[in-house]
Amino acid sequence: MLTTPAALHALLFASGEPLQKKQLAALLEIGDSDLKTVLQVLDNSLKGSGVALVETDTEVELRTAPEASTIVKKLRESELARDLGKASLETLAVIAYQTGGTDKRGGATRGEIDWVRGVNSSTSLHTLLLRGLVEGREDEHDKRRVRYSLTTEALAHLGIARAEDLPRAAELQAVAEGIIKEEAAS
């Protein structure tokens, strides 16, 4: 059986993003004051591990420790030197064709990307964000989600001025909108 600090560590690691303290307390079935204690225990246990606990008034996240910055920088540089790969190119294509859609949603959410690709796209999105090919912003229709769209850097690499200039953009957008309407009706 996991200790509460170990369970907290697992939750933060698995999420890969900040979690609300209230949500953590509920998941761990502990009170706010106990959560403070558990956070302190976890923070102490992470000292010297290369991982640090980052905490605001409302959220908590695991990040690499500042002392690991040199080695992490080497990793990031090697990631940038590699080709994008099939998964990242697929993810970029989904975002590109959603960016110029007639519904003016301006990009795609991770859920939409995952649905089209049929697999989790977190790593591909991270790669594209790291390289500055996509950017994320709050979804106007659902503030809990991030909508990803192409950057001007991506457009320049693709040799186009606008996402609407992609090959068969209007045709593919019409097909996608038809599928979305069918899904919504069912």
GROMACS elastic network, one bead per residue, 0.5 to 0.9 nm:
[ bonds ]
;  ai    aj funct       b0    kb
    2     5     6  0.80443   500
    2     6     6  0.58120   500
    2     7     6  0.58811   500
    3     6     6  0.51332   500
    3     7     6  0.61569   500
    3     8     6  0.86271   500
    4     7     6  0.50002   500
    4     8     6  0.61344   500
    4     9     6  0.85695   500
    4    28     6  0.70882   500
    4    38     6  0.68235   500
    5     9     6  0.61388   500
    5    10     6  0.86433   500
    5    38     6  0.54073   500
    5    39     6  0.70704   500
    5    40     6  0.88867   500
    5    41     6  0.65620   500
    5    42     6  0.53795   500
    5    45     6  0.89643   500
    6    10     6  0.62104   500
    6    11     6  0.86872   500
    6    42     6  0.74891   500
    7    10     6  0.50378   500
    7    11     6  0.62391   500
    7    12     6  0.86947   500
    7    28     6  0.75397   500
    8    11     6  0.51178   500
    8    12     6  0.62090   500
    8    13     6  0.84962   500
    8    24     6  0.74628   500
    8    27     6  0.89610   500
    8    28     6  0.73926   500
    8    38     6  0.78761   500
    8    39     6  0.79704   500
    8    42     6  0.78304   500
    9    12     6  0.52649   500
    9    13     6  0.60256   500
    9    14     6  0.84943   500
    9    42     6  0.71044   500
    9    62     6  0.82046   500
   10    13     6  0.50955   500
   10    14     6  0.59547   500
   10    15     6  0.85135   500
   11    14     6  0.51963   500
   11    15     6  0.61201   500
   11    16     6  0.87752   500
   11    19     6  0.87145   500
   11    24     6  0.80673   500
   11    27     6  0.88851   500
   12    15     6  0.53031   500
   12    16     6  0.64462   500
   12    17     6  0.73386   500
   12    18     6  0.74849   500
   12    19     6  0.71273   500
   12    24     6  0.89346   500
   12    60     6  0.77651   500
   12    61     6  0.61221   500
   12    62     6  0.60987   500
   13    16     6  0.55833   500
   13    17     6  0.82561   500
   13    61     6  0.82982   500
   13    62     6  0.66186   500
   14    17     6  0.85249   500
   15    18     6  0.74605   500
   15    19     6  0.75180   500
   15    61     6  0.87178   500
   16    19     6  0.89206   500
   16    61     6  0.76848   500
   16    62     6  0.74539   500
   16    63     6  0.88781   500
   17    60     6  0.85311   500
   17    61     6  0.60878   500
   17    62     6  0.76425   500
   18    54     6  0.86808   500
   18    55     6  0.87561   500
   18    59     6  0.58897   500
   18    60     6  0.53058   500
   18    62     6  0.76256   500
   19    22     6  0.85281   500
   19    23     6  0.69495   500
   19    24     6  0.69240   500
   19    58     6  0.84174   500
   19    59     6  0.53553   500
   19    60     6  0.54591   500
   19    61     6  0.64077   500
   20    23     6  0.51733   500
   20    24     6  0.63374   500
   20    25     6  0.87312   500
   20    58     6  0.57423   500
   20    60     6  0.65171   500
   21    24     6  0.50125   500
   21    25     6  0.61315   500
   21    26     6  0.85743   500
   21    32     6  0.80136   500
   21    35     6  0.78834   500
   21    57     6  0.83053   500
   21    58     6  0.55723   500
   21    59     6  0.52811   500
   21    60     6  0.65371   500
   22    25     6  0.51580   500
   22    26     6  0.62317   500
   22    27     6  0.86533   500
   22    31     6  0.88743   500
   22    32     6  0.75428   500
   22    58     6  0.76806   500
   22    59     6  0.84455   500
   23    26     6  0.51005   500
   23    27     6  0.61161   500
   23    28     6  0.85355   500
   24    27     6  0.50538   500
   24    28     6  0.60016   500
   24    29     6  0.81842   500
   24    30     6  0.85270   500
   24    35     6  0.79715   500
   24    60     6  0.88433   500
   25    28     6  0.51818   500
   25    29     6  0.57077   500
   25    30     6  0.51383   500
   25    31     6  0.59870   500
   25    32     6  0.64253   500
   25    34     6  0.83090   500
   25    35     6  0.61377   500
   26    30     6  0.65114   500
   26    31     6  0.79030   500
   27    30     6  0.79856   500
   28    31     6  0.87976   500
   28    35     6  0.85705   500
   30    33     6  0.82741   500
   30    34     6  0.60653   500
   30    35     6  0.65393   500
   31    34     6  0.52505   500
   31    35     6  0.61819   500
   31    36     6  0.88827   500
   32    36     6  0.64767   500
   32    37     6  0.89369   500
   33    36     6  0.52427   500
   33    37     6  0.66755   500
   33    38     6  0.88863   500
   34    37     6  0.51045   500
   34    38     6  0.61943   500
   34    39     6  0.85635   500
   35    39     6  0.59768   500
   35    40     6  0.85158   500
   36    39     6  0.51287   500
   36    40     6  0.62648   500
   36    41     6  0.87486   500
   37    40     6  0.51258   500
   37    41     6  0.62782   500
   37    42     6  0.86871   500
   38    41     6  0.50605   500
   38    42     6  0.61395   500
   38    43     6  0.84639   500
   39    42     6  0.51311   500
   39    43     6  0.59718   500
   39    44     6  0.85736   500
   39    53     6  0.82222   500
   39    60     6  0.88341   500
   40    44     6  0.61491   500
   40    45     6  0.85980   500
   41    44     6  0.52101   500
   41    45     6  0.62323   500
   41    46     6  0.87507   500
   42    45     6  0.50487   500
   42    46     6  0.62186   500
   42    47     6  0.89532   500
   42    53     6  0.78954   500
   43    46     6  0.52638   500
   43    47     6  0.67444   500
   43    52     6  0.69106   500
   43    53     6  0.58023   500
   43    54     6  0.89708   500
   44    47     6  0.55033   500
   45    48     6  0.83613   500
   45    49     6  0.81403   500
   46    49     6  0.52750   500
   46    50     6  0.75221   500
   46    51     6  0.61245   500
   46    52     6  0.61878   500
   46    53     6  0.76819   500
   47    50     6  0.75270   500
   47    51     6  0.75686   500
   47    52     6  0.72294   500
   47    65     6  0.87398   500
   48    51     6  0.76628   500
   48    52     6  0.87954   500
   48    65     6  0.83846   500
   48    67     6  0.86483   500
   49    52     6  0.78668   500
   49    65     6  0.79687   500
   50    63     6  0.86836   500
   50    64     6  0.57907   500
   50    66     6  0.79324   500
   50    67     6  0.69657   500
   50    68     6  0.56905   500
   51    62     6  0.67445   500
   51    63     6  0.57148   500
   51    66     6  0.85235   500
   51    68     6  0.81315   500
   52    61     6  0.84442   500
   52    62     6  0.58291   500
   52    63     6  0.53446   500
   52    64     6  0.57068   500
   52    66     6  0.80846   500
   53    60     6  0.70264   500
   53    61     6  0.59398   500
   53    63     6  0.63546   500
   53    64     6  0.84889   500
   53    65     6  0.82534   500
   54    59     6  0.83377   500
   54    60     6  0.57196   500
   54    61     6  0.51629   500
   54    62     6  0.60499   500
   54    63     6  0.66979   500
   55    58     6  0.77204   500
   55    59     6  0.58520   500
   55    61     6  0.64537   500
   55    62     6  0.87791   500
   56    59     6  0.51953   500
   56    60     6  0.63894   500
   56    61     6  0.89290   500
   57    60     6  0.84793   500
   62    65     6  0.89866   500
   63    66     6  0.88886   500
   64    67     6  0.82482   500
   64    68     6  0.64764   500
   64    69     6  0.75450   500
   64    72     6  0.80707   500
   65    68     6  0.54401   500
   65    69     6  0.71273   500
   66    69     6  0.53628   500
   66    70     6  0.87025   500
   67    70     6  0.74642   500
   67    71     6  0.88513   500
   68    71     6  0.56681   500
   68    72     6  0.61204   500
   68    73     6  0.85391   500
   69    72     6  0.50895   500
   69    73     6  0.58839   500
   69    74     6  0.86668   500
   70    73     6  0.51548   500
   70    74     6  0.65458   500
   70    75     6  0.89652   500
   71    74     6  0.51572   500
   71    75     6  0.65254   500
   71    76     6  0.88800   500
   72    75     6  0.50025   500
   72    76     6  0.62493   500
   72    77     6  0.86154   500
   73    76     6  0.50992   500
   73    77     6  0.61449   500
   73    78     6  0.86500   500
   74    77     6  0.51274   500
   74    78     6  0.62643   500
   74    79     6  0.86750   500
   75    78     6  0.51801   500
   75    79     6  0.62381   500
   75    80     6  0.87538   500
   76    80     6  0.62550   500
   76    81     6  0.87098   500
   76   130     6  0.83568   500
   77    80     6  0.51345   500
   77    81     6  0.63283   500
   78    81     6  0.50769   500
   78    82     6  0.66515   500
   79    82     6  0.55533   500
   79    83     6  0.84612   500
   79    84     6  0.89323   500
   79   127     6  0.78663   500
   79   130     6  0.89678   500
   80    83     6  0.77984   500
   80    84     6  0.85133   500
   80   127     6  0.82618   500
   80   130     6  0.80040   500
   80   131     6  0.67375   500
   82    85     6  0.82619   500
   84    87     6  0.78647   500
   84    88     6  0.56807   500
   84    89     6  0.64394   500
   84   124     6  0.85964   500
   84   127     6  0.77963   500
   84   128     6  0.82092   500
   85    88     6  0.56261   500
   85    89     6  0.62063   500
   85    90     6  0.87192   500
   85   124     6  0.89241   500
   86    89     6  0.50976   500
   86    90     6  0.60958   500
   86    91     6  0.85916   500
   87    90     6  0.51478   500
   87    91     6  0.62118   500
   87    92     6  0.85767   500
   87   117     6  0.87216   500
   87   121     6  0.77869   500
   87   123     6  0.88062   500
   87   124     6  0.62003   500
   88    92     6  0.60106   500
   88    93     6  0.85188   500
   88   121     6  0.81583   500
   88   123     6  0.81548   500
   88   125     6  0.71227   500
   88   127     6  0.71587   500
   88   128     6  0.69068   500
   89    93     6  0.60879   500
   89    94     6  0.86747   500
   89   124     6  0.82587   500
   89   128     6  0.89732   500
   90    93     6  0.50561   500
   90    94     6  0.63058   500
   90    95     6  0.87032   500
   90   117     6  0.74520   500
   90   124     6  0.87301   500
   91    94     6  0.52008   500
   91    95     6  0.62974   500
   91    96     6  0.85133   500
   91   113     6  0.65936   500
   91   114     6  0.85769   500
   91   117     6  0.76153   500
   91   121     6  0.70282   500
   91   124     6  0.65400   500
   91   125     6  0.70830   500
   91   128     6  0.85128   500
   92    95     6  0.51633   500
   92    96     6  0.59297   500
   92    97     6  0.85984   500
   92   124     6  0.84284   500
   92   125     6  0.82265   500
   92   128     6  0.74520   500
   92   133     6  0.80939   500
   92   134     6  0.77887   500
   92   149     6  0.89072   500
   92   150     6  0.79616   500
   92   154     6  0.89095   500
   93    97     6  0.60816   500
   93    98     6  0.84416   500
   94    97     6  0.54152   500
   94    98     6  0.61722   500
   94    99     6  0.85339   500
   94   107     6  0.84451   500
   94   108     6  0.73505   500
   94   112     6  0.86677   500
   94   113     6  0.63086   500
   94   116     6  0.75460   500
   94   117     6  0.83511   500
   95    98     6  0.51186   500
   95    99     6  0.59035   500
   95   100     6  0.89684   500
   95   106     6  0.88313   500
   95   107     6  0.54257   500
   95   108     6  0.54213   500
   95   109     6  0.84003   500
   95   113     6  0.73827   500
   95   134     6  0.81232   500
   95   148     6  0.65802   500
   95   149     6  0.58297   500
   95   150     6  0.68045   500
   96    99     6  0.51367   500
   96   100     6  0.69456   500
   96   107     6  0.70677   500
   96   108     6  0.85577   500
   96   149     6  0.68685   500
   96   150     6  0.60899   500
   96   154     6  0.89898   500
   96   155     6  0.89107   500
   96   163     6  0.60964   500
   96   164     6  0.88428   500
   96   166     6  0.80852   500
   97   100     6  0.59125   500
   97   101     6  0.67150   500
   97   107     6  0.77740   500
   97   108     6  0.88495   500
   97   163     6  0.68147   500
   97   164     6  0.78941   500
   97   166     6  0.75439   500
   97   169     6  0.64408   500
   97   172     6  0.77683   500
   97   173     6  0.70549   500
   98   101     6  0.52439   500
   98   102     6  0.88675   500
   98   103     6  0.89973   500
   98   104     6  0.86142   500
   98   105     6  0.75696   500
   98   106     6  0.65145   500
   98   108     6  0.57945   500
   98   149     6  0.78647   500
   98   163     6  0.84657   500
   98   173     6  0.74967   500
   98   176     6  0.89796   500
   99   104     6  0.76404   500
   99   105     6  0.71740   500
   99   108     6  0.70584   500
   99   148     6  0.81643   500
   99   149     6  0.55741   500
   99   150     6  0.67821   500
   99   163     6  0.62378   500
   99   164     6  0.81498   500
  100   103     6  0.85499   500
  100   104     6  0.70996   500
  100   105     6  0.84225   500
  100   106     6  0.64643   500
  100   107     6  0.74025   500
  100   162     6  0.74830   500
  100   165     6  0.85168   500
  100   166     6  0.87186   500
  100   169     6  0.77130   500
  100   170     6  0.87600   500
  100   173     6  0.84066   500
  101   104     6  0.56394   500
  101   105     6  0.70700   500
  101   106     6  0.69829   500
  101   107     6  0.80050   500
  101   163     6  0.83994   500
  101   164     6  0.74920   500
  101   169     6  0.79819   500
  101   170     6  0.77094   500
  101   173     6  0.59670   500
  101   174     6  0.86256   500
  101   177     6  0.88539   500
  102   105     6  0.80551   500
  102   170     6  0.81945   500
  102   173     6  0.73972   500
  102   174     6  0.84612   500
  102   177     6  0.89204   500
  103   106     6  0.80451   500
  103   177     6  0.83584   500
  104   107     6  0.82458   500
  105   108     6  0.76409   500
  105   139     6  0.83840   500
  105   140     6  0.84045   500
  105   141     6  0.88056   500
  105   147     6  0.83896   500
  106   147     6  0.75510   500
  106   148     6  0.78481   500
  106   149     6  0.63270   500
  106   150     6  0.89734   500
  107   136     6  0.89452   500
  107   147     6  0.57803   500
  107   148     6  0.51338   500
  107   150     6  0.74760   500
  108   111     6  0.80579   500
  108   112     6  0.59891   500
  108   113     6  0.64166   500
  108   146     6  0.82760   500
  108   147     6  0.51721   500
  108   148     6  0.52779   500
  108   149     6  0.67339   500
  109   112     6  0.51898   500
  109   113     6  0.62725   500
  109   114     6  0.85915   500
  109   136     6  0.88367   500
  109   139     6  0.80148   500
  109   145     6  0.68287   500
  109   146     6  0.58222   500
  109   148     6  0.59952   500
  110   113     6  0.50030   500
  110   114     6  0.59909   500
  110   115     6  0.84507   500
  110   120     6  0.83712   500
  110   121     6  0.69125   500
  110   122     6  0.75049   500
  110   125     6  0.81065   500
  110   145     6  0.82203   500
  110   146     6  0.74167   500
  110   147     6  0.73913   500
  110   148     6  0.77215   500
  111   114     6  0.50654   500
  111   115     6  0.60587   500
  111   116     6  0.86848   500
  111   120     6  0.85507   500
  111   121     6  0.86618   500
  111   145     6  0.89518   500
  112   115     6  0.50282   500
  112   116     6  0.62739   500
  112   117     6  0.86134   500
  113   116     6  0.52635   500
  113   117     6  0.61168   500
  113   118     6  0.81881   500
  113   119     6  0.85497   500
  113   120     6  0.82935   500
  113   121     6  0.68850   500
  114   117     6  0.51589   500
  114   118     6  0.54391   500
  114   119     6  0.52904   500
  114   120     6  0.53105   500
  114   121     6  0.57322   500
  114   122     6  0.86908   500
  115   118     6  0.51175   500
  115   119     6  0.72130   500
  115   120     6  0.85488   500
  116   119     6  0.82495   500
  117   120     6  0.79034   500
  117   121     6  0.79093   500
  118   121     6  0.89148   500
  120   123     6  0.78953   500
  120   124     6  0.86625   500
  121   124     6  0.52657   500
  121   125     6  0.60624   500
  121   126     6  0.85590   500
  122   125     6  0.51534   500
  122   126     6  0.61268   500
  122   127     6  0.86891   500
  123   126     6  0.50151   500
  123   127     6  0.62508   500
  123   128     6  0.86998   500
  124   127     6  0.50913   500
  124   128     6  0.62287   500
  124   129     6  0.85651   500
  125   128     6  0.50831   500
  125   129     6  0.59978   500
  125   130     6  0.83841   500
  125   134     6  0.79853   500
  125   148     6  0.86626   500
  126   129     6  0.51205   500
  126   130     6  0.59637   500
  126   131     6  0.85803   500
  127   130     6  0.50683   500
  127   131     6  0.62383   500
  127   132     6  0.86556   500
  127   133     6  0.87870   500
  128   131     6  0.51897   500
  128   132     6  0.61991   500
  128   133     6  0.52671   500
  128   134     6  0.57447   500
  128   135     6  0.83588   500
  129   132     6  0.50390   500
  129   133     6  0.60679   500
  129   134     6  0.53119   500
  129   135     6  0.61217   500
  129   136     6  0.80163   500
  130   133     6  0.78007   500
  130   134     6  0.85590   500
  131   134     6  0.79656   500
  132   135     6  0.70072   500
  132   150     6  0.88629   500
  132   151     6  0.69671   500
  132   153     6  0.68741   500
  132   154     6  0.76163   500
  133   149     6  0.85808   500
  133   150     6  0.60642   500
  133   151     6  0.54150   500
  133   152     6  0.77529   500
  133   153     6  0.58581   500
  133   155     6  0.82438   500
  133   157     6  0.87942   500
  134   148     6  0.62477   500
  134   149     6  0.53993   500
  134   151     6  0.51628   500
  134   152     6  0.87450   500
  134   153     6  0.84147   500
  134   154     6  0.70780   500
  135   147     6  0.82208   500
  135   148     6  0.54535   500
  135   149     6  0.55970   500
  135   150     6  0.64310   500
  135   151     6  0.62777   500
  136   139     6  0.88946   500
  136   146     6  0.57973   500
  136   147     6  0.54921   500
  136   149     6  0.65727   500
  137   140     6  0.88398   500
  137   145     6  0.84466   500
  137   146     6  0.53085   500
  137   147     6  0.54771   500
  137   148     6  0.65712   500
  137   149     6  0.83565   500
  138   141     6  0.87576   500
  138   142     6  0.77973   500
  138   143     6  0.57612   500
  138   144     6  0.73962   500
  138   145     6  0.61383   500
  138   147     6  0.60640   500
  138   148     6  0.88415   500
  139   142     6  0.53147   500
  139   143     6  0.53850   500
  139   144     6  0.73694   500
  139   145     6  0.55751   500
  139   146     6  0.53141   500
  139   147     6  0.52246   500
  139   148     6  0.88483   500
  140   143     6  0.61518   500
  140   145     6  0.88099   500
  140   147     6  0.86351   500
  141   145     6  0.87377   500
  142   145     6  0.58867   500
  142   146     6  0.84855   500
  143   146     6  0.76260   500
  150   153     6  0.78935   500
  150   154     6  0.59142   500
  150   155     6  0.69052   500
  150   163     6  0.79306   500
  151   154     6  0.52342   500
  151   155     6  0.65064   500
  151   156     6  0.87050   500
  152   156     6  0.60892   500
  152   157     6  0.86101   500
  152   161     6  0.82663   500
  152   162     6  0.87267   500
  153   156     6  0.51189   500
  153   157     6  0.62796   500
  153   158     6  0.86890   500
  154   157     6  0.50637   500
  154   158     6  0.61783   500
  154   159     6  0.85442   500
  154   160     6  0.89325   500
  155   158     6  0.50510   500
  155   159     6  0.60947   500
  155   160     6  0.53960   500
  155   161     6  0.61718   500
  155   162     6  0.67682   500
  155   163     6  0.72782   500
  156   160     6  0.61689   500
  156   161     6  0.71870   500
  157   160     6  0.79044   500
  158   161     6  0.87625   500
  158   166     6  0.86928   500
  160   163     6  0.72234   500
  160   164     6  0.87907   500
  160   165     6  0.61746   500
  160   166     6  0.72397   500
  161   164     6  0.84357   500
  161   165     6  0.69439   500
  162   165     6  0.54876   500
  162   166     6  0.77007   500
  163   166     6  0.56504   500
  163   169     6  0.79012   500
  164   167     6  0.83159   500
  164   168     6  0.88912   500
  164   169     6  0.59445   500
  164   170     6  0.74029   500
  165   168     6  0.83740   500
  165   169     6  0.69615   500
  166   169     6  0.53558   500
  166   170     6  0.87609   500
  167   170     6  0.84876   500
  168   171     6  0.53360   500
  168   172     6  0.60674   500
  168   173     6  0.84296   500
  169   172     6  0.53211   500
  169   173     6  0.59378   500
  169   174     6  0.85551   500
  170   173     6  0.51112   500
  170   174     6  0.61697   500
  170   175     6  0.87522   500
  171   174     6  0.52589   500
  171   175     6  0.64573   500
  171   176     6  0.87623   500
  172   175     6  0.51141   500
  172   176     6  0.61286   500
  172   177     6  0.85932   500
  173   177     6  0.60573   500
  173   178     6  0.85454   500
  174   177     6  0.51700   500
  174   178     6  0.62420   500
  174   179     6  0.87646   500
  175   178     6  0.51274   500
  175   179     6  0.63642   500
  175   180     6  0.87235   500
  176   179     6  0.51428   500
  176   180     6  0.61795   500
  176   181     6  0.86526   500
  177   180     6  0.50040   500
  177   181     6  0.61536   500
  177   182     6  0.86197   500
  178   181     6  0.51697   500
  178   182     6  0.62540   500
  178   183     6  0.86668   500
  179   182     6  0.50570   500
  179   183     6  0.61390   500
  179   184     6  0.85853   500
  180   183     6  0.50765   500
  180   184     6  0.61371   500
  180   185     6  0.86205   500
  181   184     6  0.50609   500
  181   185     6  0.61571   500
  181   186     6  0.87804   500
  182   185     6  0.51236   500
  182   186     6  0.63790   500
  183   186     6  0.53586   500
